[in-house]
Amino acid sequence: MATDNQADDSAKLKILKDALYEEMRQHGSETRLFTQRDLLDLNIIPNQNVMLLVRVVQGLCDDKLLVGTTNHHAGLAWRWRSREEAKKYTSLPNDETVMVYSIIDEAGADGIWNRTIKNKLNMHEAVVKNCIKYLESKGYIASMKNVEHPNKKMYIKATLRPSERATGGPWFTEGELDTAFIQELEGIVFEYIKTKSAYRGTQSQSSLSSSSGALTKAPKKGTILGSDPTSRGIKRSATEISTDDGTPAPSSRTTLNTNNTSKSRAVYLPMPAGYKHYPTVAEIAKFIHDTGITNNTTLSQADIQQLVDVLTYDGLVEPVYSSSSSSNGRRRVRGYRVTRAMKQDTVPFHKRQKEREAGVGLDKPLVVGAEPLTNGLTEAPCGRCPVFELCEEGGPVSPSKCVYFLEWLDLEDAAAAVAPPAGTTVAASVELPP
């Protein structure tokens, strides 16, 4: 009779285990934690019997179908594990291998360092190596590279994909920062912002030196009425000064010819004040997705925001805030526009790249955006001279014999014409960095 009762209890326990396990799967994912109260509320255990619940839960834990953990809010809790994963645990040869596999499983998609495994489990290094070797041979775990710790040997479950934190997201390829991919996307994003935040126009070349583009008349010189050579140096009143210009004004024909010969160039002009349709990060992300230029790499809005932030930090674009109406009222929208719009290159960045591939424009660096701001000090050789303190007349380096000053002023030919004959000793020159 006792044997029959034990058999009946085992059968009932197995039925309750299967029913509780399936009910847990239907009421939450693998990451949900079930407390004792939650398990009783599933109405699987008869009469809310806590002792029977303990037996059922212990049986599921022995079968590796439940994982016990500690919840900071509710204390002890459990989460379910898939039957396929439970079979892997039950097939492991010893407890040491189970513990190593369990700690790699808990690390998730971030992976874990082999030395961290050794320190957490307080195992001998040889034992940890043997367990890892066995798990790798069975295909349960795999080694991985972490961009945050490139020199550490990391391990992850073979069925998991490394997280973006470990792989670096779309900006890393095989653990290496893909600078070419980043620069290409920066150029595309910048060109999109430039074309959407400025419009093409023309500007007269003569307007660079004169706002009107016409000839500038010289100021009038007053002459003394009935001037006497002996009366020079004597203060006169305004009525004694003539306002006639001593030189005739240029004729309209001369002005017309000047305007006809002036050239115009294409430029980008900034949008007028109050413009509200500057491109947003969401629009840029949609443009990148629709064009398919990233091939199999999927970029989220957060990834595009990182590119736009880099352009902002480099001073190439700037945020512009505007308000728009929606069903929830007015909301603030952040768009972006290029800085120094009139200094931007009218030729797209990708066309400049193709020109360089064809051998055109190799003498100038290819940069995104307008050329950097310069002044006389940064352009002159003195602004970056490493021996500035040694430069003086009669010294080893002097301004009168500085070959780089001649190059900067385009006076090489003139210097060659007055060069001293061969054999004459001249002051040494120091090569400046490019």
Secondary structure, DSSP 8 states (H G I E B T S, - for coil): -HHHHHHHHHHHHHHHHHHHHHHHHHT--TT--B-HHHHHHTT-SGGG-HHHHHHHHHHHHHTTSEEEEEETTTEEEEEE--HHHHHHHHT-SSHHHHHHHHHHHHHGGG-EEHHHHHHHHT--HHHHHHHHHHHHHTTSEEEEEETTEEEEEEEEETTS---HHHH-GGGEETTEE-HHHHHHHHHHHHHHHHHHHEEEEEEEGGGGT-SS-S--------EETT--GGGTT----GGGEE---SS----HHHHHHHHHH--EEEEEEE--TT------HHHHHHHHHHHTTTTT----HHHHHHHHHHHHHTTSEEEEEEEEEETTEEEEEEEEEESSGGGS-SS-HHHHHHHHHTT-STTS---SSS-----HHHHSGGGG-TTGGGB-TTSSB-GGG-HHHHHHTT-HHHHHHT---TT-----------
